[in-house]
Amino acid sequence: ALLENDNYEEALDYCNRAIDHNTRKSRYDDSWLYYCRGNINSLMHDFDGAIADFNKAFELTPKKDDAHRTRILINRSGCYYYNKDYTNTERDLLDAFNYDDGTKFGDILASLGDLYLKIGDYQRVIKCSDMLLDAYIYPAYAHYQKAYAYFGLGDNKAAIDNKLEIMWLELISNILKSRGRKADLTLPVGGQ
């Protein structure tokens, strides 16, 4: 509730007190508390503090909890990204594939595509986008990434073709929404 009202300072204080007074002293509970504090620090743009909390959360996470490890890696990668530490951004996203059960596959690929766009590695952007399209995950976003990659490579025809695909998907999405049907074809939940 505190985060929904942008009460980050109060939420951070609450998390600090919970960490200091965690009576269960379970590694798993501590992991979640550090993970929550990392997210709060990230929202407050304290990326170094968030990275430290995510490191601690990862260390305390039980080996069997791959889903939690995946979330930590994805969130920590975002902090590295905003700190312009692209090497660690990529490392965390690639490591997240090792723990992912498939539920974050699209978010990881979309984030990798964003990273590769940022550093100008257009061939890898296209590879990530093609994987998203093959899995039919975030198709409009995949075409968006491909369009910018093709512009970066100087292939304006391919870029325009991908822009047209985006327009087509948005048109379909709008028609379905106007008929009361779910049509989330455009953007990933996560991503950089």
C-alpha positions, 0 to 999 in steps of 0.5 A: 500500500505504501508503494502504491501511494509513492510513500517510498521513504516510509516503505524503506523505513518499514523494510529497514525495521523489518530487516532489523527486527526479523524474529524468524531469522529464516534465510528465506524471509530475509531474502524477501525483505532484502528483495523488497528493499532493493525494489524500493531503493530502485524506485528511489533511484538508489541503484547502488543500494538496490544492487547491494540489497539484490546481492544479499537477497540472491545470497540468502535465497534457497537453492531450490527457489529458481523463480525468486532468483530469476526475479532478483536477477531481472531487477538487479539487471535493471539497476546495472542498466541505469548505472550504465554497467552494461556488462553486468546487465547482460550477465544478469539477464543471461543468468536469469535464463538459467533459473527461469521456468519460462514465465519470464522468458519474454521479459528477459528477451525484451530486456536483452533487446533493449540492452543491445539497442542501447549498445548498438549491437543490432544483430543481437537485437534482431536475434532477440526480437525473432525469438520473441516473435517465434514465441509470439510474445510481445510481437509489437515490441519485438517489431519495434526493436527490429525496426530500430535495429534495421534503422541502425544497420541502414536497412530502411526498407526492413525498418519500415516493414517492421514499423508497418507490422507494429501499426497492423498489430495496434490496429488489431489490438484496438479492434479487439479492445473495442469489442471487449476482448483482451488484446495485449499485443504491444508492450512487455511488462518488464523491460528496460 
